[in-house]
Amino acid sequence: MLRPLGEVFQPEKYPDLLVGLASPDDAAVWRLDDDRALVATADFFTPVVDDPYDYGAIAAANSLSDVYAMGGMPFLALNLAALPADLPAEISAEIFRGGAEMVRRAGVVLAGGHTIQDKEPKFGLVALGFVDPRRMLSKGGLKPGDRLVMTKPLGFGLVTTALKRDQVQPADLAEAVQWMKRLNDRAGQMAVDFGLKAGTDITGFSLLGHGWEMAAASGLGLNIDYNAIPFLSSARSYGEQWTFPGGALDNHAYFSEYVTFDPRLDEVARMMLFDPQTSGGLLLGVPPERLDSFLEKAGELEQPVWVVGEAVEGEGIEVGG
């Protein structure tokens, strides 16, 4: 759908647009000067949980994540909301409060926004940040030998779909909400501090979808160790109940041709890697010579990290079991 826009906005006419329609990255980046560039993104979605405060907080964390995924630090946000006319005012207020308090927790200022009426609630943010263009992360920054590091577990789509089907256990939902409300600020700052070049966040296209975007943009392949991948404690159980959201089937249909699985991995295990995430963690490429110090620093900061694979010469993704 966006291809025709490439004919309208040719990259060569906008030399200060460092990241735009020509790149599959997480946010647009506009160079202000040699030391600073503006990172701009927008994201919103329908409720993934029933609690309006948690919904607002998750949506805000998800929106800010795209700035962190570029190696940037957000500084300003605007609300984007579409709410039913008959939605009780106290529910709308809790959505906004959840978003605002998450924005404040990130050290960002909320400066307004735009609201319209719609049949189904939708909420998110426009988020602006700054990044040093020489230290920016991108999906195309992987080098052969880079270790693939995740910063949140998978399974959010499975659990939230189980909620929609009235199949979820309260403790399982609470675990997922806790992770979805976790900001990616520390992980993003660590990526910059360690001079990483490759990164994205794992959201709607799943680990394999976003992983393939990184591999394709970098001209490389990925080897992923299934046994090293972190999952929510209940993810396998809900996978066996087939509470996969529709997006998981879409991801499988689009990305499976680029993936080779170990034959020992069953259908549920494979589909769990196509599960779309809301407010997922970062996927980073860490040079092997910096891995030990990166992991040590993550421990000091209490930032969860898991080493799940490696970038290699070639193309596509191989998932070992």
Buried (B, 14 or more C-beta within 10 A) or exposed (E): EEEEEEEEEEBEEBEEBBBBBEBBBBBBBBBEEEEEBBBBBBBBBEBBBEBBBBBBBBBBBBBBBBBBBBBBBBBBBBBBBBBEEEBEEEBBEBBBBBBBBBBEBBEBEBEEBEEEEBEEBBBBBBBBBBBBBEBBBBBBBBEEBBBBBBBBBBBBBBBBBBBBEEEBBEEBBEBBBEBBBBBBBBBBBBBBEBEBBBBBBBBBBBBBBBBBBBBBBBEBBBBBBBEEBBBBEBBBBBBEBEBBBEBBEBBBEBBBEBBEBBEEBEEBBBBBBBBBBBBBBBBBBBBEEBBEEBBEBBEEEEBBBBBBBBBBEBEBBBBBE
